[in-house]
Amino acid sequence: MKLRTAVLALVGLLAATVLIGYHGFGDVAAAVATVRWWVVPLALYHAVPVAAFTAALQILVSPSPAARFGPLFMLRWVRESVNDMLPVAQVGGDMVEGRLLATRGVPVARAGAMVVADVTLKIIAQLVFALFGLALFTLADVDTWLLGRTAAVLLVAALLIAGFVAAQQHGLFGIIERLLTRFERRGERPVLAGLHGLQDQLTSLYHQRGRMAAAFGVHFAAWVLGTGETWLALVLLGFPISLVDALIFESLIQAIRGAAFLIPGALGVQEGGYLVLGTAFGLGPDIALALSLLRRARELMLGLPGLVCWQLLEGRRLFAKRLH
């Protein structure tokens, strides 16, 4: 782990601890305890949006033999586990998924293009989801200061995403390919070796507009389905809200988490976001923080087995390689 990442993680953990301590460890723990064993089905519900994200990837991978839903679901689970559990700035899991796709017979450059396109569509769909939530939020009687700050964050996010998409359209990965070629001429073997042709593969994918539109639509549906976790968690905590309010809450908290991608697990930022949004929806600080901790509990319950699954897949790949 790099020093900067470690410092960010430590500061984030300290901030989260201070926030929970300020509002009472006992009160927050008591709120979480009311959920009891229901935390298990609450965590398992997350398989629903993961399945939808898998379906979006399946659209991009088809008609390859690697497009079978079951194995792709496992890769998507591993990808999310790596991003949630490890200090990889929310991109390490995407690289792992690309490598595992390549081991299933997809050419390396093609696998890389599929993952890049999938990530791009996912963040665009997330932005649209957040804007949709913000539009609904403006109809509620909330503090204009909060609305203004939220809109500003989403505007910055929109500009960054637009820049990322434009860079892809203007040959970003072609530049990376040329850099890889220079490394190879020096006798070095860069980590991304084998990705020659990535830009062409990506351009080819983007020209398949029907496929891209379908994948985007499924990505958006996946974000919407994530609303169920927030709604169900609040029901279990004894503070039910409408599905519309749950959608607003989920869309904005995901935007906050996305903005804090450099901080491992969005530590501290997520807790602060839950407190601010919780206040807007009439939740007490103990309930808002309990809601945040339930999400973290789900990440642990699904993320740790996901990391084990990743290591088993990598081990099987290495074992098969040695046999040949």
C-alpha positions in Angstrom: 0.0 0.0 0.0 1.4 3.4 -0.9 2.0 5.9 1.9 -0.6 8.4 0.5 -3.2 5.7 0.4 -2.4 4.5 3.9 -2.6 8.0 5.2 -6.0 8.6 3.5 -7.3 5.3 4.9 -6.1 6.2 8.4 -7.5 9.7 8.3 -10.8 8.3 6.9 -11.0 5.6 9.6 -10.3 8.2 12.3 -13.0 10.6 10.9 -15.5 7.7 10.9 -14.6 6.7 14.4 -14.9 10.3 15.6 -18.3 10.8 14.0 -19.7 7.6 15.5 -18.1 8.4 18.9 -19.5 11.9 18.9 -23.0 10.7 18.3 -22.6 7.8 20.8 -21.1 4.4 20.2 -23.8 2.9 22.3 -26.7 4.5 20.5 -25.3 3.5 17.1 -24.6 0.0 18.2 -28.1 -0.4 19.7 -29.6 0.8 16.4 -27.5 -1.8 14.4 -28.4 -4.5 16.9 -32.2 -4.1 16.2 -31.6 -5.6 12.7 -30.3 -8.9 14.3 -30.0 -11.8 11.9 -31.9 -9.9 9.2 -28.5 -8.5 8.3 -27.8 -11.7 6.3 -30.8 -11.4 3.9 -30.1 -7.6 3.7 -26.5 -8.4 2.6 -27.7 -11.1 0.2 -30.1 -8.6 -1.5 -27.0 -7.0 -3.0 -26.8 -10.0 -5.4 -29.8 -8.4 -7.2 -28.0 -5.3 -8.5 -24.8 -7.3 -9.0 -26.8 -9.6 -11.3 -28.0 -6.6 -13.2 -24.4 -5.3 -13.6 -23.4 -8.7 -14.7 -26.2 -8.7 -17.4 -24.8 -5.4 -18.7 -21.3 -6.9 -19.0 -22.8 -9.9 -20.7 -24.2 -7.7 -23.4 -20.7 -6.4 -24.1 -19.0 -9.8 -24.0 -21.6 -11.6 -26.2 -21.4 -13.5 -28.5 -18.1 -14.9 -27.0 -18.3 -18.3 -25.3 -17.1 -16.4 -22.2 -20.5 -14.7 -22.0 -22.1 -17.3 -19.8 -24.0 -15.6 -17.0 -22.8 -17.7 -14.1 -19.0 -17.3 -14.6 -19.5 -13.6 -15.4 -21.5 -13.1 -12.2 -18.5 -14.6 -10.3 -16.1 -12.2 -12.0 -18.3 -9.3 -11.2 -18.5 -10.3 -7.6 -14.7 -10.6 -7.5 -14.3 -7.2 -9.2 -16.6 -5.5 -6.6 -14.9 -7.3 -3.7 -11.4 -6.1 -4.8 -12.7 -2.6 -5.2 -14.5 -2.6 -1.9 -12.0 -4.4 0.3 -8.6 -3.3 -1.1 -6.9 0.1 -1.4 -7.0 0.2 -5.2 -8.9 3.5 -5.8 -11.9 1.6 -7.2 -10.0 0.4 -10.3 -8.0 -2.6 -9.2 -11.0 -4.8 -9.4 -11.6 -3.8 -13.0 -8.1 -4.8 -13.9 -8.6 -8.2 -12.1 -11.8 -8.7 -14.0 -10.1 -8.0 -17.3 -7.4 -10.5 -16.6 -9.8 -13.2 -15.5 -11.9 -12.5 -18.7 -8.7 -13.1 -20.7 -8.2 -16.4 -19.0 -11.6 -17.5 -20.2 -10.5 -17.2 -23.8 -11.2 -13.6 -24.6 -8.2 -11.9 -26.3 -6.4 -9.6 -23.9 -7.0 -6.4 -25.9 -10.7 -7.4 -26.4 -11.1 -8.1 -22.7 -9.5 -4.8 -21.8 -11.8 -2.9 -24.2 -14.9 -4.6 -22.7 -13.9 -3.7 -19.2 -13.1 -0.1 -20.1 -16.5 0.2 -21.9 -18.3 -1.4 -19.0 -16.7 1.0 -16.5 -17.4 4.0 -18.7 -21.1 3.0 -19.1 -21.3 2.3 -15.4 -20.1 5.7 -14.3 -22.2 7.5 -16.9 -25.3 5.6 -15.7 -24.4 6.5 -12.1 -24.2 10.1 -13.0 -27.6 10.0 -14.7 -29.0 8.1 -11.6 -27.5 10.8 -9.3 -29.0 13.6 -11.5 -32.3 11.9 -11.4 -32.1 11.7 -7.7 -31.1 15.3 -7.4 -34.1 16.3 -9.6 -36.4 14.5 -7.2 -34.6 16.0 -4.3 -35.4 19.5 -5.5 -39.1 18.8 -5.2 -38.6 18.1 -1.4 -38.5 20.9 1.2 -34.7 20.7 1.9 -32.0 23.1 2.6 -30.9 25.0 -0.6 -27.3 25.0 0.7 -27.3 21.2 0.5 -28.9 21.2 -2.9 -26.4 23.7 -4.2 -23.4 21.7 -2.9 -24.8 18.5 -4.3 -25.4 20.1 -7.7 -21.8 21.5 -7.7 -20.3 18.0 -6.9 -22.4 16.4 -9.7 -21.3 19.2 -12.2 -17.6 18.5 -11.5 -18.3 14.8 -11.8 -20.0 15.4 -15.2 -17.1 17.4 -16.5 -14.6 14.7 -15.4 -16.6 11.9 -17.0 -17.0 13.9 -20.2 -13.2 14.4 -20.2 -12.6 10.7 -19.8 -15.0 9.8 -22.6 -13.5 12.4 -24.9 -10.0 11.2 -24.1 -11.1 7.7 -25.2 -12.6 9.0 -28.4 -9.3 10.8 -29.2 -7.0 7.9 -28.7 -6.1 7.8 -25.0 -5.5 4.1 -25.1 -3.6 4.4 -28.4 -1.1 6.6 -26.6 -0.8 3.9 -23.8 -0.2 1.3 -26.5 2.7 3.3 -27.9 4.2 3.7 -24.5 4.0 -0.1 -24.0 5.8 -0.6 -27.3 8.6 1.6 -26.1 8.9 -0.4 -22.9 9.0 -3.6 -24.9 11.8 -2.3 -27.1 13.8 -1.7 -24.0 13.4 -5.3 -23.1 11.0 -4.5 -20.3 7.7 -6.4 -19.8 5.1 -3.9 -18.5 2.2 -5.0 -16.4 -0.2 -4.1 -19.3 1.7 -6.0 -21.9 -0.6 -7.8 -24.4 -3.0 -4.9 -24.7 -1.9 -3.9 -28.2 -5.0 -3.2 -30.3 -7.0 -2.0 -27.3 -7.9 1.4 -28.8 -9.2 -0.3 -32.0 -11.2 -2.8 -30.0 -12.7 0.0 -27.9 -13.5 2.1 -30.9 -15.2 -1.0 -32.5 -17.3 -1.5 -29.4 -18.4 2.2 -29.2 -19.5 2.0 -32.8 -22.0 -0.7 -31.9 -24.5 1.8 -30.6 -27.4 -0.6 -30.1 -25.3 -2.8 -27.8 -23.9 0.2 -25.9 -27.4 1.7 -25.4 -28.7 -1.7 -24.1 -25.7 -2.1 -21.7 -26.2 1.5 -20.5 -29.9 0.8 -19.8 -29.1 -2.3 -17.8 -26.5 -0.4 -15.8 -29.0 2.3 -15.0 -31.5 -0.4 -13.9 -28.8 -1.9 -11.7 -28.3 1.4 -9.9 -32.0 1.8 -9.4 -32.2 -1.8 -8.0 -29.6 -0.8 -5.4 -32.3 1.4 -3.9 -33.9 -1.7 -2.4 -31.0 -2.2 0.0 -31.4 1.3 1.5 -35.2 1.0 1.7 -35.0 -2.5 3.4 -32.3 -1.4 5.8 -34.4 1.5 7.0 -37.4 -0.7 7.4 -35.4 -3.1 9.6 -34.1 -0.1 11.6 -37.6 0.9 12.3 -37.6 4.1 10.1 -39.4 3.2 6.9 -39.4 5.7 4.1 -41.0 5.7 0.6 -39.3 4.1 -2.3 -38.9 7.5 -3.9 -37.1 8.9 -0.9 -35.0 5.7 -0.8 -34.0 6.3 -4.4 -33.0 9.9 -3.7 -31.0 8.8 -0.7 -29.2 5.9 -2.6 -28.5 8.0 -5.7 -26.8 10.8 -3.7 -24.9 8.5 -1.3 -23.5 6.6 -4.3 -22.4 9.9 -5.8 -20.7 10.9 -2.6 -18.9 7.5 -2.4 -17.9 7.8 -6.0 -16.4 11.3 -5.5 -14.3 9.8 -2.6 -12.8 7.1 -4.8 -9.2 7.9 -3.8 -10.0 7.2 -0.1 -10.1 3.4 0.5 -13.8 2.4 1.2 -14.7 6.1 1.2 -13.9 5.9 4.9 -15.2 8.9 6.8 -16.7 10.4 3.7 -19.5 7.8 3.6 -20.3 8.3 7.2 -20.4 12.1 6.8 -22.6 11.7 3.8 -25.1 9.5 5.6 -25.3 12.0 8.4 -25.9 15.0 6.1 -28.5 13.2 4.0 -30.0 11.5 7.0 -30.7 14.9 8.5 -32.5 16.0 5.3 -34.8 12.9 5.6 -35.4 13.3 9.3 -33.2 10.4 10.4 -31.4 10.7 13.8 -27.6 10.5 13.7 -27.7 7.1 15.3 -30.0 5.7 12.6 -28.0 7.4 9.8 -24.7 6.0 11.1 -26.2 2.6 11.7 -27.4 2.6 8.0 -23.8 3.3 7.0 -22.4 0.5 9.2 -25.0 -2.0 7.7 -23.6 -1.2 4.3 -20.1 -1.8 5.5 -21.2 -5.0 7.1 -22.5 -6.1 3.7 -19.2 -5.2 2.1 -17.4 -7.4 4.6 -19.8 -10.3 4.4 -19.7 -10.5 0.6 -16.2 -9.0 0.0 -14.1 -11.4 2.1 -15.5 -14.5 0.4 -15.1 -12.6 -2.9 -11.4 -12.2 -2.2 -11.1 -15.9 -1.4 -12.8 -16.7 -4.7 -10.4 -14.4 -6.5 -7.4 -16.2 -5.0 -8.9 -19.6 -5.9 -9.4 -18.5 -9.5 -5.9 -17.1 -9.8 -4.5 -20.3 -8.2 -6.3 -22.5 -10.6 -5.0 -20.4 -13.5 -1.4 -20.7 -12.3 -1.8 -24.4 -11.7 -3.2 -25.0 -15.2 -0.4 -22.9 -16.7 2.2 -25.1 -14.9 0.6 -28.2 -16.3 1.1 -26.9 -19.8 
